Amino acid sequence: MKQYKIPDAAYKALKWAGLIACPAIATFVGVVGPVWGMPNVDAIVTTINAAGVCIGALIGYSAATAKEV
């Protein structure tokens, strides 16, 4: 069994956020935002996607540095 840098519950939540929530929200904002006249849609979508990449990097670091127990 491996011991990760972050707790299992946090890992699962971050994985869901990075792989499911952020891309889904970014796509939704990118499609619906212009229709509703939202300002700065491109900046908002870029920020959401950057957050998703950051989350992915954090969980990737945790997986890469996991130690066998």
Z-matrix of the N, CA and C atoms (Angstrom, degrees):
N
C 1 1.448
C 2 1.525 1 108.57
N 3 1.335 2 115.96 1 143.61
C 4 1.459 3 120.43 2 -179.13
C 5 1.522 4 111.23 3 -100.48
N 6 1.329 5 114.70 4 147.82
C 7 1.460 6 121.11 5 175.46
C 8 1.524 7 107.40 6 -107.67
N 9 1.330 8 115.94 7 119.56
C 10 1.457 9 121.81 8 -176.62
C 11 1.524 10 111.13 9 -94.60
N 12 1.332 11 116.14 10 161.14
C 13 1.465 12 121.60 11 179.42
C 14 1.530 13 111.77 12 -68.09
N 15 1.327 14 116.72 13 -30.63
C 16 1.468 15 120.04 14 179.97
C 17 1.528 16 109.07 15 -113.11
N 18 1.322 17 117.66 16 150.69
C 19 1.464 18 120.81 17 179.90
C 20 1.529 19 111.85 18 -61.56
N 21 1.325 20 116.48 19 154.85
C 22 1.461 21 121.94 20 -176.40
C 23 1.527 22 112.15 21 -58.70
N 24 1.309 23 118.07 22 -42.04
C 25 1.471 24 120.57 23 -179.42
C 26 1.529 25 110.99 24 -63.53
N 27 1.322 26 116.29 25 -41.95
C 28 1.464 27 120.14 26 178.31
C 29 1.526 28 110.50 27 -66.44
N 30 1.324 29 117.04 28 -39.82
C 31 1.460 30 121.32 29 178.06
C 32 1.525 31 110.52 30 -59.75
N 33 1.333 32 116.97 31 -47.09
C 34 1.464 33 120.74 32 -179.95
C 35 1.521 34 111.70 33 -63.14
N 36 1.329 35 117.06 34 -41.57
C 37 1.463 36 120.94 35 179.30
C 38 1.527 37 110.93 36 -65.82
N 39 1.329 38 116.77 37 -44.56
C 40 1.459 39 120.20 38 178.87
C 41 1.520 40 111.66 39 -65.68
N 42 1.322 41 116.88 40 -39.03
C 43 1.458 42 120.48 41 178.49
C 44 1.522 43 110.37 42 -62.54
N 45 1.333 44 117.12 43 -44.51
C 46 1.456 45 120.56 44 177.57
C 47 1.529 46 110.66 45 -61.80
N 48 1.331 47 116.32 46 -44.86
C 49 1.462 48 120.32 47 -178.62
C 50 1.523 49 111.63 48 -63.91
N 51 1.337 50 116.44 49 -43.61
C 52 1.459 51 120.11 50 -177.13
C 53 1.511 52 114.52 51 -74.27
N 54 1.337 53 117.04 52 -35.52
C 55 1.462 54 120.17 53 -175.34
C 56 1.526 55 113.96 54 -95.06
N 57 1.322 56 117.79 55 -25.72
C 58 1.469 57 120.73 56 -175.91
C 59 1.532 58 111.78 57 -115.44
N 60 1.315 59 116.44 58 -57.34
C 61 1.467 60 120.38 59 -170.08
C 62 1.525 61 113.26 60 -67.75
N 63 1.318 62 117.86 61 -52.52
C 64 1.474 63 119.83 62 -176.29
C 65 1.528 64 112.56 63 -60.60
N 66 1.336 65 119.18 64 -49.15
C 67 1.468 66 117.60 65 178.05
C 68 1.538 67 112.91 66 -62.34
N 69 1.326 68 116.84 67 -38.12
C 70 1.462 69 119.42 68 -179.87
C 71 1.528 70 111.34 69 -66.44
N 72 1.317 71 116.81 70 -43.85
C 73 1.467 72 120.46 71 179.65
C 74 1.524 73 110.64 72 -66.57
N 75 1.334 74 117.37 73 -41.89
C 76 1.468 75 120.79 74 179.26
C 77 1.527 76 110.45 75 -61.73
N 78 1.314 77 117.09 76 -42.57
C 79 1.465 78 120.38 77 178.54
C 80 1.522 79 111.14 78 -65.04
N 81 1.320 80 116.06 79 -43.64
C 82 1.466 81 120.44 80 179.07
C 83 1.529 82 110.86 81 -59.88
N 84 1.324 83 116.80 82 -48.80
C 85 1.464 84 120.84 83 -179.44
C 86 1.529 85 110.33 84 -63.63
N 87 1.341 86 116.86 85 -40.63
C 88 1.462 87 120.10 86 -179.46
C 89 1.520 88 113.32 87 -64.87
N 90 1.327 89 116.67 88 -31.79
C 91 1.467 90 120.56 89 -179.19
C 92 1.528 91 111.66 90 -87.20
N 93 1.319 92 117.23 91 -45.88
C 94 1.463 93 121.33 92 -173.22
C 95 1.532 94 112.18 93 -86.61
N 96 1.325 95 117.27 94 -29.86
C 97 1.461 96 120.53 95 -176.64
C 98 1.516 97 114.62 96 -53.76
N 99 1.334 98 118.66 97 -51.68
C 100 1.471 99 118.72 98 179.77
C 101 1.530 100 113.41 99 -63.10
N 102 1.316 101 116.67 100 -33.48
C 103 1.463 102 120.45 101 179.87
C 104 1.522 103 110.71 102 -63.29
N 105 1.329 104 116.59 103 -37.56
C 106 1.452 105 121.75 104 -178.94
C 107 1.527 106 113.06 105 -93.60
N 108 1.312 107 116.60 106 5.74
C 109 1.462 108 120.47 107 175.82
C 110 1.514 109 114.56 108 74.32
N 111 1.326 110 117.35 109 26.60
C 112 1.470 111 119.78 110 177.98
C 113 1.525 112 109.96 111 -65.82
N 114 1.319 113 117.70 112 135.39
C 115 1.467 114 119.59 113 176.16
C 116 1.536 115 110.55 114 -79.58
N 117 1.303 116 116.44 115 151.08
C 118 1.473 117 123.39 116 173.04
C 119 1.527 118 113.51 117 58.97
N 120 1.319 119 117.84 118 39.03
C 121 1.461 120 121.36 119 -178.05
C 122 1.532 121 110.66 120 -59.45
N 123 1.321 122 117.42 121 -42.70
C 124 1.467 123 119.73 122 -179.43
C 125 1.525 124 111.63 123 -60.66
N 126 1.318 125 116.69 124 -41.35
C 127 1.464 126 120.26 125 179.40
C 128 1.525 127 111.08 126 -67.02
N 129 1.309 128 116.87 127 -38.25
C 130 1.466 129 120.66 128 179.39
C 131 1.525 130 110.23 129 -66.08
N 132 1.328 131 117.00 130 -46.14
C 133 1.462 132 121.36 131 179.81
C 134 1.527 133 110.69 132 -62.94
N 135 1.323 134 116.79 133 -42.65
C 136 1.463 135 120.37 134 178.24
C 137 1.519 136 111.28 135 -61.86
N 138 1.322 137 117.38 136 -41.04
C 139 1.462 138 121.78 137 179.54
C 140 1.529 139 111.46 138 -65.00
N 141 1.328 140 116.76 139 -43.15
C 142 1.470 141 120.18 140 179.03
C 143 1.531 142 110.05 141 -63.80
N 144 1.333 143 116.41 142 -43.57
C 145 1.465 144 119.62 143 178.82
C 146 1.526 145 111.50 144 -65.22
N 147 1.318 146 117.47 145 -38.06
C 148 1.463 147 120.30 146 177.34
C 149 1.525 148 110.78 147 -64.19
N 150 1.318 149 117.44 148 -38.41
C 151 1.467 150 120.81 149 176.38
C 152 1.523 151 110.47 150 -62.84
N 153 1.329 152 116.99 151 -40.64
C 154 1.457 153 121.01 152 177.56
C 155 1.522 154 112.35 153 -62.73
N 156 1.322 155 116.47 154 -40.60
C 157 1.470 156 120.65 155 177.63
C 158 1.525 157 110.41 156 -66.31
N 159 1.318 158 117.23 157 -40.20
C 160 1.465 159 121.14 158 178.29
C 161 1.532 160 110.29 159 -62.78
N 162 1.308 161 116.91 160 -43.52
C 163 1.466 162 120.81 161 177.52
C 164 1.523 163 109.95 162 -61.39
N 165 1.333 164 116.62 163 -44.14
C 166 1.459 165 120.55 164 177.98
C 167 1.516 166 112.40 165 -59.95
N 168 1.324 167 116.45 166 -39.06
C 169 1.463 168 120.28 167 178.09
C 170 1.530 169 110.96 168 -65.64
N 171 1.319 170 117.20 169 -39.62
C 172 1.465 171 120.72 170 179.35
C 173 1.528 172 111.66 171 -64.39
N 174 1.329 173 117.17 172 -45.30
C 175 1.453 174 118.48 173 -179.81
C 176 1.529 175 110.76 174 -73.04
N 177 1.331 176 117.06 175 -30.09
C 178 1.464 177 119.85 176 175.01
C 179 1.513 178 111.15 177 -66.70
N 180 1.325 179 117.14 178 -40.54
C 181 1.471 180 120.62 179 176.53
C 182 1.517 181 110.68 180 -62.28
N 183 1.321 182 115.96 181 -42.53
C 184 1.463 183 119.67 182 179.63
C 185 1.513 184 110.50 183 -62.47
N 186 1.309 185 118.07 184 -42.07
C 187 1.457 186 121.45 185 -179.78
C 188 1.538 187 111.24 186 -68.83
N 189 1.321 188 116.67 187 -38.39
C 190 1.461 189 121.07 188 -177.68
C 191 1.531 190 112.46 189 -70.78
N 192 1.309 191 116.84 190 -28.45
C 193 1.466 192 120.34 191 -176.87
C 194 1.533 193 112.65 192 -103.69
N 195 1.314 194 117.03 193 9.50
C 196 1.474 195 120.49 194 178.91
C 197 1.518 196 110.28 195 -62.58
N 198 1.319 197 115.36 196 141.33
C 199 1.457 198 120.93 197 -178.77
C 200 1.512 199 110.22 198 -111.70
N 201 1.315 200 115.56 199 142.74
C 202 1.458 201 119.97 200 175.79
C 203 1.534 202 108.90 201 -70.01
N 204 1.306 203 116.24 202 136.90
C 205 1.470 204 120.78 203 -178.84
C 206 1.513 205 108.19 204 -105.87
